[in-house]
Structure formats: C-alpha cells, structure tokens
Amino acid sequence: MPTKTYDAIVVGSGITGGWAAKELTEKGLDALVLEAGRPVSPEKDYVEHVPPWEKRFRGMGERKQVGIEQSVQEKCTGMDEWNSKFFVNDKENPYTMDPDKPFLWIRGRQVGGRSIIWGRQTYRWSDLDFEANLRENVGVDWPIRYQDIAPWYDYVEDFVGISGQAEGLPQLPDSKFLPPMEMSCAELVVKDAVAKYFPGERVLTIGRCAILTQAHKGRAACHYCGPCARGCITRSYFSSLNSTLPAAQATGKLTLRPYSVVHSLIFDPKSRKVSGVRVIDGQTHQAIEFRGRVLFLCASALESARILLNSTSTEFPNGLGNSSGELGHNLMDHCMGGGAGGRIPGSEDRTTLGNRPNGIYVPRFRNVKQKHPSFVRGYGFQGGGWRQTWARGMDMPGFGAEFKQKLKSPGPWNFTFYGFGECLPNHENFIELDKTKVDAWGVPVLKIHAQWRDNERALLKDMSITAAEMLSAAGAHEIEPFVEDNAPGLTIHEMGTARMGRDPKISVLNAHNQAHDAKNLFVTDGACMASSSCVNPSLTYMALTARACDYAVNQMKRGEL
C-alpha cells in the first residue's frame, strides 16, 4: 500500500483536472493526478489526418459492435470510427434512469478526458448570469459576481489562447482575444441583415473558441484540416493533454496515475478533513489508498458527485459533503435543438477553402433589455453558413460519369442557426446511487432523474421563431424552422450537482469551491455551478479552478488547511 502523503490529490485529468495539476504544481505542491482511464499518446492516438479509405468501416464504425458497447455514446454526433476510443464503453460504465425520462451521459475516460473531444467554444459569463438566481428567486444566489472571476478569466485565457472578435456586449464580456477566424460570404450576408433589421438587440459574430489563429505559447496555429474531435497533433486546439498537463509535468512535481478508478474519499472525523482516496486499479482491480493534504475533485459534474455520494461514513451517511441534502441535486444541461435553416442566394462564384473549426455565434438577446412574457433567462445561437460540397452526393440519387461531374461543382449556400438555452436549477433533477447495479470495477452506478420543464420547452420554441426571423431578414430561401426533442445530457454541459452558495444549509461549496463540510476538499468541475447560463461553461470551469487553487495554496501557506 502506498505510504506517501501528497501535498495535493487531483481526481480527473480533463479540462479542470489539468488546470488544477498545472496550478498546484507550479505553486510548488507535490501533486498526484488520478485518471480512471488509459494514457493517450498523440503520436499514436491522434488520427485527424487518416483518410476514410484507411479505416475498415470508412469512418462509420462497426455498427453492430458500436450498438452493443457504445449505445449511449453513439448518440453524440461527434463520435465516429476515428475517435470512438475517446468515448467510454457503456457496458463497462452503465447507469440507470427513469424509463420515461432519458438522459444521455456522454463520457470520455482517458488522460485528457473530454478535453480531447470538446467543442472548444469559450465564452465568459456576465452578471446577467451570476445575478439571475437572486433576481428571479430561483435556486440559490451565486456567492460570487463577475468582478470576482474576471481576473481569472484573463489569467486562463492568456494561457489557453482564445480566438474571437470583441463586441462590447454587457451580457457577453469580451475575452483577451487572438485574431478572429474569417466568416464566409453567406455568414457576412446574414450578419449584415441582423445588424440592419435588429439593431441594438441582436448581434452575429464569429464564434469564440480555444483554437489558435496564430502561434501561441509554443503551439502552432490551426491549419484548418477540420476533424478536431479526432485529436490535434499540432496542439492548435486547447486540451489538458497538450497544454496544462505538460506544464505540470515540466515542474517535476506531478505524478500522473492512469487506470485509477476512484471509489470514494476517506474522511477523518478527528480533523474534519479528507485524508485520502480509495482507488480501484483499472487493470488489476486491486484496492489502493492514496493520502493527500488537499483534494481537488475534477472528475466531471456527475462523476464527482458520484464519488461524494459513495463516500459514506458515520458522520456522512448520505455522502461526504451532503449535510445540506443538496448533493446530487439541481442537475442541469443546456437545452439545445431549436433553430432554423435555409439557403442564402447569390455568391455562386465564391466558396471556402479548408475546414474552419468554428462557427458563428449570436449572443443572448432575450430578457436582456426587456422582459419576455413567456419565459425567463435566454439562449444563444451557434451555427454558420457553408457551401455544399461533393459530400452532398451521399443524399442525392444518381451514379456514373454525369453524377460525378455534377458533384465537381459546389452546391448552394446553406445557413443554420442552432440554439442553446439555459436550464433552470431544480431540486427534482437529481442523481442518486443505484445500489442494485455496479460498474466493471464494482463501484455503484448512478441513477439519473432529469427532464426538461416548461421554461426550457418555451426557450426551444422561441429559438425556432427568432432563427427564422433572422434568415427571412437575410433573404434566405426554403427556410425550415425546427424544434428537436433532444434528451438532457446530449449537449454534454452537465453541471450543478454540488452547487456553490453562501449558506451551508442549502449548498455544498462556498465561494472558493471549498466544501462546507471538509475544508481541504475542493470541487471545481461542473458540479459546482449554481446556474447554467446559456453559454458554453468550460471557460468558467477553468477560471474557477485556477481561482480555487490560488486560494487553497494560500490557505495552506497560512496553516489553515
């Protein structure tokens, strides 16, 4: 059994785990990072430049096998034969849910976690978000405001590298940007129409993303090959595997242990602190314990809450940190799938070069200046305009020389708005341990209870209306509004299961992501969120993690941890 006591233990090696590893080691701490999955070698595992004819199933995967082993993961549109290895085996990692309330839990268990396959959209929150719960008496008030996290947004952005365009919008604060990616001509047409017909209300801008448009911190600029979810050998997009973990390793203070499935945390009733971690070796199934002075849970919103729920003791029979009864509750994800598509006439003499790994963004405009009568909060649009290529042939009838000749010429310009809306915190959206079922390592699985409610459904409906309005203003043809019925979880922005708050009676964590019930325990992944905003949350997770690490180290130096 290991006898060493580490200064810090970090559970998880993804977006937040990588940041915790970097910050803690660079501040002089000897840190152990526990990752449930396998190590990843970019030289072997990144296959973004492998053409489909070199894949056995031409990129589609062996459907029968995928249906058996990855029946949930395959619902993610980004999963294919190239990168299915970065998604979990659902047979080994099961969970349960209410039969009439599906939840799609998309996961990645490897060094780097889901940071290898994330969408890389990076947006700051504003006080419109941090004050929303208080303003509307929903959930609990955030214990922080924008001014508390703004310096940490600056800090992480300087390291990550965010490309984008400053717009000066109060509801979407500008980041420290690298040069923006260019818009297509169809996008510029729609952008101009939005500015003309919805002045002072709606703005269409280029997406803000963690992909480099110029060399940055020793990483190369993106060369627009396109299939980012298969890996990035040039390290042009941000992931913990190519950025924060190497920085932590460079300190000589990092111990990274893959195949380490965390079972539970060890609570010392005398010190009222977490003293260590119980681990199941992913290969041998041997039980191991590791000791640490401070612990950061960065395993993802559901996994971190699962670990805490499984960490029972005389003091915490319902899970460590659960004196409030809120642990596992208030599960949120972004409701997505309302929007519209259409064809943009003109520009037949123009096309695009390369595969820009980014789209457009329309920041939230509902309930910003005027209150909407049908719902609270709001949504933003992602999407873009592109010209159809030869790939449209998959859905066209025909074959032979004439068919091939037709595909040599580009098709029409298409444009799609795709909405992402805020989910309200609700105590009845929750997770619990299903003690009748265990995973491949004997750890009790989660039972997930979650559904969209009236406010989310109203947002989805309004998305389709306003998206069609903007396309109509741009003179689009064949406009088709849509409202998709996507289950919670599919957006892969799950959050809220161990929320921050001021009052220990109704929250799990304080303003520094520190557990009310164990002061050397910090949770900095999506579990900590008190609300969901409508923008992608990863940048906020990173900023909160860096901020919490700074606080924890200062507390340790003062002898208070």
N, C-alpha and C positions, 0 to 999 in steps of 0.2 A: 504494500500500500504506500502511495506517495506520502512523504512526511513534510515536504517543503511547504511553507506558507508564503503565498504570493502576495505582493502588495495589492494587486487587483486581479479579479477574475471577470472576464467578459464572456457572456454567453451569446453566441452568434457572431458571424463574420461578414454579414451583409452591409447594407448602407450605414446603419447606425453602429454595428459592431466594429466595422472598420474604423469609423471615426473615433470610437471610444479607445480602440487599440492605439491609434496614432496619438491622440491627445494625452493619454495616460503615460505612454512610454516616453514621449517627447518631454514630458514634465518630470521624468526621472523614475517612474514607477516600474517595477518588475511585473509584467502583466502576462497572464495566461488567457488565451482565447480558445474557447471550446466550440467546435463546429461539429454538428451532428453528422454531416455528410463527408464526402470524399474530397481529397485535394484536387485542384484543377491546374493543368499545365496549358497555358495559352498556346504554346508551340504545337501541342498535340490536339487539344480540345477545341480550339477556335477554328471554325471551318467556314467563315464567311465568304471565302473565295473558291470554295469547292463547287463546281457546276453540277446541276441536277443529274446530268447523264453519268456522273461518277457515283451517284447514290443508287443503291439497289432498287429502291422503290421510287426513284425520280423525285425525291423530296417529300413524298406523301406519307411515307412510313408504311409498315405492315399493318394494315387496318385491323385485322383480327387480333393481333398481339396488342396493339395500342388499346383496343376496346376492352381487353382483359386487364391490362396492367396500368393504364392511364385513362380510364374512362372519364374522370373528372378533369384532369389536366388538358385533355384534347379539346375541351370546350374553349380554351384560350386560343384566340385566333393567331397568336404569335408562335404557337408550338408547331413544329414540323419535324421531318426526319433528321434535319441537321442538328437541332437543338433539344430534342426530346430528352436527352441525357441531363439537361439542366432543370428538368421538372421531376417531381417525385414519382415513385411507384405507388399508385393508390392502394394496391393490395397490401403493401408493407406499411402504409401510412393511412389507415382508414379513419373515418369519423362518421358520426351519425347525425341525423337531423329529423325534424318533423316531416312526415311524408308529403304534406301539403304546403310546406314552406322550404323549398330548395335553397341551399346555399352552396356556391361553388368556391371551394377553397383551393386556390392556385398557389402552389408552393415550389420552392427550389431548395434542395438540401445539398450544398457543396460549399467549399471555401469560396467566398464571394456572394453566396446566397442568391437572392433575386436581383442583386445589383448587376449581374451579368446579363439579365434579360429584361430589365425595366424599360419603361418608355422614355425616360430621360427628360421629361417635361418638368421644369423647375420654376416655381412661382412663389413669391413672398406672400404671406398673409398680411392683412391690414387690421386696424382697429375695428373696421366694419365686421371682421370675423371674431376678433378677440372679445368684443363687447356684445356680441349678438345674444348670447345666452342670458346675460343680465338684462339687456334691453327688452327681451321678449319673455322673460321668466321661464326659460326652458333649461332643463338640466341644471348644471352648476356654473357659476361665473368662473371664467378663467382667472387664475391667480397672477397672471402676467398680462402686459399690454405690449403693443408694437415696440415702444421705446426700450423695453427690456430685452427684446430679442434682435432688434435692428443691428447692433454692433456684431452680433454673432452671425447674422445673415452675411454681413460684409466679410467676416472672417472666413467662413466656409466657401463663399463664392470666389474669393481670391485664390483659393487652392483648387477648387473644382474646375473653374472656367465655364462661365455661362454665356452663351451667345444670345443676343436679343436686341430689341430696339426700345429705347426709353420713350415712354408715352406721357409721363407726368400725371398718372391717374391716382387719385387718393385710395380707391378701392383695390388697386394692384400696384403697390410700390415698386419702383424701378430697382433693378439689381445693379451690381457692378458688371457691366456687360463687355464681352468681346464683340467684335463686329457681327451684325446680324446676317443671317442667310438671306439670299435674294428670293423674292416672290416670283411666281410665274406670271405670265401676262394675264391669265384668267383671274388669278388672285388679285392683281392690281385693278382689274375692271371692277370686281366686287368690292374691293377696298374703297375705291373712289365713290361707288354708289352708296355704300354705307355712310361715308362721310357726308355726302350730299343730302341724302334723304333722312338720316337720323343724327343730325348734328347735335353735339353736346350730350348725346345719350349713348350711342354705340360706337365702338372703335374696332377696326380689324387690323391686327398687327401680326408680325411673324412670331411663331412660337418661341418661347424662351426655353432653351434646352442645354443640357450638360454635355454638349458636343462642341469640340473646339473648331473655330474657324481660322485660327492661327496657332502657331506653336506656343505651348504654354507649360511651364514647369517641367520641361524635359519631355513633353508629349507632343506628338505630331498633330497637325491639323487634319480634319476629316477629308478624305478623298472621294466621298460620295459614292461608295460602292453600294450602299443601301441596306443589306441584311444585318443590321446591328444586333439582332437578338441571337445571332449565331456566334457572337464574340467579336472582338476588335483587336487584331494583332498590333495595330499601330497605337493603341491606347488612346484613341481620339475621343472616345466617349468615357465618361466617368464611371468607374466601378471601384468597389473596395479592393478587388483583386489587382487592379492595375495602378492604384493610386494610394489609398490610405494604408493598406496592409504593407506594401513595400516601404512606405515611410516609417511605419512602426518597426519593421524588421531592420531598417537601417540604424536604429538606435542601439541594437544589441540587447534590448530589454524585453523582447517579445518571445513568448513560447506559444506557438500555434499548434493545437492538437485536433486534427480531424478525426472522424469516426467516434465522436464523443457525444452520445445522446444523453442530455441532461434529464435525469429522472425527477429530481426535486432539490430544494435548498435545505441546508441544515441550520436550524435556529438555536442559538444558545440562550436559554431563559435567564441565565445569570447576568450576562452582558446586555441582553435585549438586542443582540445583533445577529446577523447571518455570519456563521463561522466557516461555511464551506458549501460544496456542491456534491451531490450524489450523481454519478455518471454510469451509464451502461456503455461499455465498449461496443461500438457498432459492428465490429468484426468478430470478436470473441464472445460477446455477451457477458463479459466479466464485469462485476460491480466494482467501482472505484470511487474513492472520495478525494476531493481536492480542497485545500484550505486557502482562504484569502482574507485580507483585511477589509477590502471593499469589493462590492459585487455590482456589476452592470448587466442588467437583463436587456438584451438587444436581439431577441430571437424572432421577433415579429409579434404583432398585437395578439394573435391567437395563441402562439406557442409560449410566449412569456406568461400570459395569463394561465395557460395550462400548467406550466411549471409551478406557478404560485398556488394554484388550486390543489395540486398534488403534494404540496409541501405542508402537510398537516402535522400537528403536534398537540400536546395538551393545551398550550396557550392559544393555538390557532386551529381548532378542529375543522374549520371550513376553508382552510387555506391561509398561507402566510400573507400578511398584509390585508386581511379581509375583515378587520374589526368593524368596518363601516357597512359591510354587506354589499358593497358595490363592485367587488372584484368579479370580473367576467361579464358585468352588465354594461349597457349603453354601447353595444356593438354597432358600428356604423360602417358604411361603404358609400361611395358615390353612386347615385342612380344615374345610369347612362343609357342612351339609346333614343332620345328624342331628337329630331332634326329634319333635314330635307336635302334632297339632291336635285340637280338639274344640269342642263347643258348651256354653256356660255358661247354664244355665236361669235363668229369672227376669228381673227388671228390664225387663219388657216395656213399662213406662210411661216408660222413660228412653232417651235417645240422646245423641249427642255433637254439639257444634257446631264448625264449622270443621274443618280438617285438620291435626291436630297432627303436626309433622315430627319425630317421635321415637317411640320405643317403650319397652318395659320392659327391664330387664337383671337377670339372675341371675348374680352373680359366681361365679367358680370355687369349687367345694367338694370336688372330688376331689383326693386327695393334698395336702390342706392340713393336716388334723389326723391322718388315718390313711392309711397306705399302701395303695393299691389293688393287688390281686394280678395284674391283667391288663394294666396299662399304667402308664407314668409321665406326669407333667405333668397337664394337665387341660383344661377347656373352660368357656366361659360361654354363657349363652343370651341372645339378643335375641328380640324378638317383641312380642306385645301382644294386647289384646282390643278388638274393634270390633263394631259392629252392622252387619249387611249393609244396603246401601242399594239404590237403584234400579239401580245398576250390575250387580246380580246378574242382571238381566234378560238380559244377554248370554249366560248359560248356561242360561236357562230356556226351555222350549217355550211357544208361545202368541203371540198378537198381538191387536190391536184394543183396544176400549174396556175390556173386562174385564181384559185383561192389563195395561194401563196403570194401571187402578185398583188392582190388586194391588200394583204397584210403588210406589204412593204411600205405602204403609205399610212401615215398616222391617222387615227380616228378623230372624232370631235373632242372638244374641251369639255370635261366634266367638272362639276364642283359639288362638294358635300359639306354641310355643317353637321357636326355630331356633338350633341350636348352632354355635359357632365354636371349633375346637380347635387346640391348639399342634402345630406341625410341628417335629420334631427336626432339627437341623442334620446333614447327611450329605454327605460329600465327593462322593458319586456323583450327587447332584443338582447339576448344574452347567451353565454356558453356555460356549460357545466361538464363535469367529468361523467362519462358513461362507464360506470364500473363493471358493466357486463361485457365489455369488449376492450382488448388491448392491441397495441401495435406489434410490429415484428420484434420489438425489444422488451415487450412486457409492460409497457407504460400505458396506463388507462387513456383511452381516446376521448376526444371532445364530442359532446352532443351540442349542436348549434341550433338555436332558436332565433330566427331572424326573418323579417319581411318588410316590404315597403308599405308605407301607410299613406294616408290621404295627401299629405303635403308633398311627398316625393312624386306621387302619381300626377298631381297638379303641375309640378315642375316639368315633368316629361311631356305632358300635353302642350304646355306653353312653349316648350322648345320647338316643337314641330311648327307651331304657328309663326313664331318670330323668325325662324330659319327660312321659312317660305317667303315671308315678307322681304327679307334681305335679298333673296335670289330674284324675286319679282322686281325689286328696285333696280337690280343689275341687268334686267332684260333677259334673264335666263329663260330657256325653253324647256318644256317637258318637266316641269317642277313636280316632284313627288315628295310630299311630307310623309314622315313615318314616326311611329312610336313603338319601339321594340320592347318586348317583355323579357328583359334580362334579369336573371336572379341576382340577389345580393351576392357579393363576393367576386363577381366576374370582372369588375373594374380593378380589382387587386389593390384596393386602397383601404383595406380593413383597418379599423382603428377603434379606440375608445374603451377598451376592456379594463383599464386600471387608471382611471382619469385623474388628472391634476385638479387641485382645489385648495381652498384656504382652510376649510373645516374638516378635520379628520373623521367626523361623524358621517360625512356624505361624500368623501373622496378617498382615494388610495395613496396619492402622491401629493407633495407640496409644490411650491412654485419652482423648486430646483430639481424636480423629477425624483425627489428623495421620498422613500416610503415613510408614511406617518408611523408605522409600527416597527420599523427597523432602520435606524438612521444610516447604516452603512450599505443599504440597498437602494439602487437607482434603477429606474425603468425609463429608457429613453427612446424606445421604438414607438410604433403607432398606438400601442396600448395606452399611452399617457394622455391622449388627446381628449379634451373636454367637449369639443365640437368638431365638425368635419370640414367647414368652409366648402367651397366648390372647386378649389384649385388643387392640383396635384400636391400631395403632402410631403414628399421626400425631402425637399429643401428645408422645410420646417423641422423635420425629424433630425436632420444633420445639425442644424443650428442649435436645437435644444440639447443634443448630445454633447457638442463642444462646450456649451454653456454649463451643463451639469458636471462635466469632467473638471472644468476650471474650479467650480465650487467645491467639488469633492476633494481635490488635491489641496486647496487652501484650507479646508476643514481638517484634513489630515496633518498638515503642517502645524496647525494650531493645537493639535492633540485632541480634537473634538470628534474624531472618528476612530 
